[in-house]
Amino acid sequence: MPLRLIVPNMVTLLALCSGLTAVRMAFEGRWEFAVFAVLLAAVLDGIDGRVARLMKGTSKFGAELDSLADFVNFGVVPALMLYLWILKDAGSLGWITALIFAICAALRLARFNVALDDPDKPAWASRFFTGVPAPAGAITVLLPIYLEFLGLFPHWFADSAFVAAYTIGIAFLLISRLPTFSGKTLGTRVRRDYVLPLFVFAVLVVALTASYPFRMLSAISVLYLLAIPFSWRAHRKLVLADADLALDDDGDECDTDLDGIGDRDKDHGG
């Protein structure tokens, strides 16, 4: 088997190892390491597909492995972490909440895999996901843990029932039909004058995340949730533009048909 087919799958397996390690850290009460392990799994998940495309090592096996790893890393692991952290205090309600989040992650990934085979998608559809993607859902659902580390955990937010409601809300965003920015088209082409500022921005983000991880994760989670209405608006504009274009095309076809009928009538009258 060529090495170019093995390397992307190794990255996926490393992401899976990182996600499973987060569960161990949660059982041991080492929440900082558990959060970092989930974040590392998300980073590796974003890399494996690009590595496969760069090395021309994409395969059906790799796609299936990636989907299964995503379910564990971003469905099962966050659900168990939240349950061990605070949801267990809610009894059966807490466990049901964890089940709902994991199940919604599985359903979201299954829908994503089916949508890949849709031949009727417009070209701009790759700019959007349908619903919140699993990695983003895993990062945002852990927001209460970030706030506790920052000492910003409000008293009313510390209630296990409220955390359960927040978790269920994120779970339903996973399976919703809301369009969200995918970011897949970013980085394919960069204007020459933007290259150096992009380097500086990337270094700044990495440095801030390394120095203030929970502040950055909290800010990213909140900003991502606030960006959903803007992604819906951008998606709606593109849908309406396609609808207007289709109406114009239909109108042109009708005019052509009417012109043809008029010409036939003239010929018949002659």
C-alpha positions as CSV (number, residue, x, y, z in Angstrom):
1,M,0.0,0.0,0.0
2,P,1.5,3.4,-0.9
3,L,2.6,5.6,2.0
4,R,0.4,8.4,0.7
5,L,-2.6,6.3,1.6
6,I,-1.3,5.5,5.1
7,V,-0.2,8.9,6.3
8,P,-3.7,10.6,6.3
9,N,-5.2,7.6,8.2
10,M,-2.4,7.8,10.8
11,V,-3.4,11.4,11.4
12,T,-7.0,10.4,11.8
13,L,-5.9,7.7,14.3
14,L,-3.9,10.2,16.2
15,A,-7.0,12.4,16.5
16,L,-8.9,9.4,17.8
17,C,-6.2,8.7,20.4
18,S,-6.3,12.3,21.5
19,G,-10.1,12.2,21.9
20,L,-10.1,9.0,23.9
21,T,-7.3,10.4,26.1
22,A,-9.6,13.2,26.9
23,V,-12.0,10.7,28.5
24,R,-9.2,9.4,30.7
25,M,-8.3,12.9,31.7
26,A,-11.9,13.6,32.6
27,F,-12.1,10.4,34.8
28,E,-9.0,11.6,36.6
29,G,-10.4,15.1,37.1
30,R,-7.6,16.7,34.9
31,W,-10.0,18.9,33.0
32,E,-7.4,21.2,31.5
33,F,-5.7,18.3,29.8
34,A,-9.1,16.9,28.8
35,V,-10.0,20.1,27.0
36,F,-6.6,20.4,25.3
37,A,-7.0,16.8,24.1
38,V,-10.4,17.6,22.5
39,L,-8.9,20.7,20.9
40,L,-5.9,18.7,19.6
41,A,-8.4,16.2,18.1
42,A,-10.2,19.0,16.4
43,V,-6.9,20.4,14.9
44,L,-5.9,16.9,13.7
45,D,-9.4,16.4,12.2
46,G,-8.9,19.6,10.2
47,I,-5.5,18.4,9.0
48,D,-6.1,14.8,7.9
49,G,-8.4,15.7,5.0
50,R,-6.0,18.3,3.7
51,V,-3.1,15.9,4.0
52,A,-5.0,13.3,2.0
53,R,-5.8,15.8,-0.7
54,L,-2.2,17.2,-0.9
55,M,-0.7,13.7,-1.0
56,K,-3.5,12.4,-3.3
57,G,-4.2,9.8,-0.8
58,T,-8.0,10.0,-0.4
59,S,-9.8,6.7,-0.1
60,K,-13.2,5.4,0.9
61,F,-11.6,3.6,3.8
62,G,-10.1,6.9,5.0
63,A,-13.5,8.7,4.7
64,E,-15.2,6.0,6.8
65,L,-12.5,6.0,9.4
66,D,-12.6,9.8,9.6
67,S,-16.4,9.7,10.1
68,L,-16.2,7.1,12.9
69,A,-13.4,9.0,14.6
70,D,-15.4,12.2,14.5
71,F,-18.3,10.5,16.2
72,V,-16.1,9.4,19.0
73,N,-14.1,12.6,19.4
74,F,-16.9,15.1,18.9
75,G,-20.0,13.2,20.0
76,V,-19.1,10.7,22.7
77,V,-16.1,12.4,24.3
78,P,-17.8,15.8,25.0
79,A,-20.9,14.1,26.2
80,L,-19.0,12.0,28.7
81,M,-16.9,15.0,29.8
82,L,-20.0,17.1,30.6
83,Y,-21.6,14.2,32.4
84,L,-18.6,13.5,34.6
85,W,-18.2,17.2,35.2
86,I,-21.7,18.4,36.2
87,L,-24.5,16.6,34.4
88,K,-24.2,13.6,36.7
89,D,-25.6,15.9,39.5
90,A,-28.9,16.0,37.5
91,G,-29.3,12.2,37.7
92,S,-31.2,10.6,34.8
93,L,-31.7,14.0,33.2
94,G,-28.0,14.5,32.9
95,W,-27.4,11.1,31.3
96,I,-30.3,11.6,28.9
97,T,-28.7,15.0,27.9
98,A,-25.4,13.2,27.2
99,L,-27.2,10.6,25.1
100,I,-29.0,13.3,23.1
101,F,-25.8,15.1,22.3
102,A,-24.0,12.0,21.2
103,I,-27.0,10.8,19.1
104,C,-27.3,14.2,17.4
105,A,-23.6,14.1,16.5
106,A,-24.1,10.7,14.9
107,L,-27.1,11.9,13.0
108,R,-25.3,15.0,11.8
109,L,-22.3,13.0,10.5
110,A,-24.6,10.5,8.8
111,R,-26.4,13.3,7.0
112,F,-23.1,14.9,6.0
113,N,-21.9,11.6,4.4
114,V,-25.2,11.3,2.5
115,A,-25.0,14.9,1.3
116,L,-21.6,14.3,-0.3
117,D,-23.3,12.2,-3.0
118,D,-25.8,14.9,-4.0
119,P,-25.1,15.9,-7.6
120,D,-27.6,18.8,-7.7
121,K,-25.8,21.0,-5.2
122,P,-24.9,24.5,-6.5
123,A,-21.2,25.4,-6.8
124,W,-21.4,27.8,-3.8
125,A,-22.8,25.1,-1.5
126,S,-19.3,24.1,-0.5
127,R,-19.1,27.4,1.4
128,F,-21.7,26.2,3.9
129,F,-22.4,23.3,6.2
130,T,-26.0,22.2,7.0
131,G,-26.1,22.6,10.7
132,V,-23.2,23.1,13.1
133,P,-20.3,20.7,12.2
134,A,-19.4,18.1,14.8
135,P,-16.0,19.6,15.7
136,A,-17.5,23.1,16.2
137,G,-20.3,21.5,18.3
138,A,-17.8,19.8,20.5
139,I,-15.8,23.0,21.1
140,T,-18.9,25.2,21.8
141,V,-20.7,22.7,24.0
142,L,-17.7,22.8,26.4
143,L,-18.2,26.5,27.0
144,P,-19.4,26.1,30.6
145,I,-16.1,24.4,31.4
146,Y,-14.1,27.2,29.9
147,L,-16.0,29.8,31.9
148,E,-15.4,27.9,35.2
149,F,-11.6,27.9,34.6
150,L,-11.8,31.6,34.0
151,G,-13.7,32.2,37.2
152,L,-16.6,33.7,35.1
153,F,-19.0,30.8,35.7
154,P,-22.2,32.6,36.8
155,H,-24.1,31.3,39.8
156,W,-27.2,30.7,37.7
157,F,-25.1,29.0,35.0
158,A,-23.6,26.5,37.6
159,D,-26.9,24.7,37.8
160,S,-26.8,21.3,36.2
161,A,-30.2,21.7,34.7
162,F,-29.1,24.9,32.9
163,V,-26.0,23.2,31.5
164,A,-28.3,20.3,30.4
165,A,-30.5,22.8,28.5
166,Y,-27.5,24.5,26.9
167,T,-26.1,21.1,25.8
168,I,-29.4,20.1,24.3
169,G,-29.5,23.4,22.5
170,I,-26.1,22.8,20.9
171,A,-27.2,19.2,20.1
172,F,-30.2,20.5,18.1
173,L,-27.9,23.0,16.3
174,L,-26.0,19.9,15.1
175,I,-29.0,18.4,13.4
176,S,-30.7,21.7,12.3
177,R,-31.0,22.9,8.8
178,L,-29.3,26.2,9.6
179,P,-26.5,27.0,7.1
180,T,-23.1,27.7,8.8
181,F,-19.9,28.9,7.2
182,S,-17.7,25.9,6.3
183,G,-14.3,27.6,5.8
184,K,-13.4,25.0,3.3
185,T,-12.8,27.5,0.6
186,L,-10.4,29.5,2.8
187,G,-6.8,29.1,2.1
188,T,-7.1,27.8,-1.4
189,R,-5.9,31.0,-2.9
190,V,-4.5,34.0,-1.1
191,R,-3.7,37.4,-2.6
192,R,0.0,38.2,-2.6
193,D,-0.4,41.3,-0.5
194,Y,-2.3,39.3,2.1
195,V,0.4,36.7,2.7
196,L,2.5,38.5,5.3
197,P,-0.5,39.8,7.3
198,L,-1.9,36.3,7.2
199,F,1.3,34.9,8.7
200,V,1.2,37.5,11.5
201,F,-2.4,36.8,12.2
202,A,-1.8,33.0,12.4
203,V,1.1,33.4,14.8
204,L,-1.0,35.8,16.9
205,V,-3.9,33.4,17.2
206,V,-1.6,30.5,18.1
207,A,0.3,32.6,20.6
208,L,-2.9,33.9,22.3
209,T,-4.4,30.4,22.4
210,A,-1.2,29.0,24.0
211,S,-1.0,31.8,26.5
212,Y,-4.7,32.3,27.2
213,P,-6.4,29.0,26.1
214,F,-9.7,29.3,28.0
215,R,-10.2,32.9,27.1
216,M,-9.6,32.2,23.5
217,L,-11.8,29.1,23.5
218,S,-14.6,31.1,25.2
219,A,-14.3,33.9,22.7
220,I,-14.2,31.6,19.7
221,S,-17.3,29.7,21.0
222,V,-19.3,32.8,21.5
223,L,-18.3,34.4,18.2
224,Y,-19.1,31.2,16.4
225,L,-22.6,31.1,17.8
226,L,-23.1,34.8,17.0
227,A,-22.0,34.2,13.4
228,I,-24.7,31.7,12.7
229,P,-27.4,34.4,11.8
230,F,-24.9,36.0,9.4
231,S,-24.2,32.7,7.7
232,W,-27.9,32.1,7.4
233,R,-28.3,35.6,5.8
234,A,-25.5,35.0,3.3
235,H,-26.9,31.6,2.4
236,R,-30.4,33.1,1.9
237,K,-29.0,35.7,-0.5
238,L,-27.4,33.1,-2.6
239,V,-30.5,31.0,-2.7
240,L,-32.6,34.0,-3.7
241,A,-30.1,34.9,-6.4
242,D,-30.3,31.4,-7.8
243,A,-34.1,31.6,-7.7
244,D,-34.1,34.9,-9.6
245,L,-31.7,33.5,-12.2
246,A,-34.0,30.5,-12.7
247,L,-37.0,32.7,-13.1
248,D,-35.1,34.8,-15.7
249,D,-34.1,31.7,-17.6
250,D,-37.7,30.4,-17.6
251,G,-38.9,33.8,-18.8
252,D,-36.4,33.7,-21.7
253,E,-37.5,30.3,-22.6
254,C,-41.1,31.3,-22.6
255,D,-40.4,34.3,-24.8
256,T,-38.5,32.1,-27.2
257,D,-41.4,29.7,-27.4
258,L,-43.9,32.5,-28.0
259,D,-41.7,33.9,-30.8
260,G,-41.7,30.5,-32.4
261,I,-45.4,30.2,-32.2
262,G,-45.8,33.6,-33.8
263,D,-43.5,32.7,-36.6
264,R,-45.5,29.5,-37.2
265,D,-48.8,31.5,-37.3
266,K,-47.3,33.8,-39.9
267,D,-46.2,30.9,-42.0
268,H,-49.6,29.3,-41.7
269,G,-51.4,32.5,-42.6
270,G,-49.1,32.9,-45.7
